[in-house]
Every structure is written in structure tokens, then in C-alpha cells.
Amino acid sequence: MIFLPITQAIFVLGALGGTIVGAVYLYSLGIRTSNDAFSFLTLNAGQIALICVLIAGGIWMVFFFQGCNRFLHCSAVAVWYFNQK
């Protein structure tokens, strides 16, 4: 029980980090529109869809890890409560 918050933090940070790295990589596949100092990148519809799916999947993974942590806490409390002697 002591390691649950630590492992949850590691998994959540890993999921957020992976989502950010994946989104930056997909954004870097865009085509530069000009060679100025502040050029813009254009993305096609497939790349935009991939970024949206990646962000939705990353958010889902964070909430999934939090749900697993709550389930483990609730089941541990239920076992403790109903097995008192």
C-alpha cells in the first residue's frame, strides 16, 4: 500500500511524457510554409487526426492509472474492514 502513490505517479508521468513526446514528433512531421524566423507548419488531416487520437489516448491512460489506484485502495480497505477478528 505504501508504494501505490509512488507507482501511480511514475505511471502517470510516463503516460504524460509519452503523450507529449509523441505529439511533438507528430507535429514535427509538418511541412514548413516559409523560411522566416517564425515559420508555420502545416499538417494534413491524417496528422491532425493522429495527434487528436494520441492526446485522447494519453488522457485515457492517466485516468485509467488513477482508476486502478482507487480500485486497489478500495479493495484493500474492504479486505481490512470485513476481515477484522
PENOR-V63044 format. One record per residue. PHI is phi in whole degrees, -180 to 180 (* if undefined). D_CENTER is the distance of its C-alpha to the mean C-alpha in Angstrom with 2 decimals. Layout:
# PENOR-V63044
phi | d_center
PHI | D_CENTER
PHI | D_CENTER
This chain:
# PENOR-V63044
phi | d_center
* | 23.13
-69 | 23.12
-85 | 20.28
-62 | 17.83
-64 | 16.52
-68 | 16.39
-68 | 14.51
-64 | 11.99
-63 | 11.52
-64 | 11.34
-66 | 8.71
-67 | 6.43
-64 | 7.58
-65 | 7.25
-66 | 3.63
-66 | 3.94
-63 | 7.14
-64 | 6.80
-66 | 5.43
-67 | 8.23
-64 | 10.59
-64 | 10.41
-68 | 11.10
-65 | 13.81
-64 | 15.27
-65 | 15.58
-68 | 17.06
-73 | 19.44
-79 | 20.91
-68 | 22.59
-102 | 26.33
-71 | 27.91
-90 | 30.42
-149 | 32.63
-103 | 33.40
-74 | 33.62
-67 | 31.94
-116 | 29.47
-85 | 28.89
-107 | 26.55
-107 | 24.38
-107 | 24.82
-115 | 22.38
-84 | 23.66
-64 | 22.47
-66 | 20.76
-69 | 18.60
-65 | 17.71
-64 | 16.85
-64 | 14.62
-65 | 12.69
-64 | 12.49
-66 | 11.41
-64 | 8.66
-67 | 7.35
-63 | 8.23
-66 | 6.70
-66 | 3.03
-64 | 4.72
-62 | 6.68
-64 | 5.06
-63 | 4.84
-68 | 8.23
-64 | 9.36
-65 | 9.33
-67 | 11.11
-65 | 13.40
-63 | 14.31
-64 | 15.21
-65 | 17.32
-61 | 18.96
-66 | 20.00
-64 | 21.37
-65 | 23.24
-69 | 24.69
-67 | 25.85
-67 | 27.53
-65 | 29.12
-64 | 30.51
-64 | 31.85
-70 | 33.39
-87 | 35.07
-114 | 36.38
-76 | 38.35
-124 | 41.86
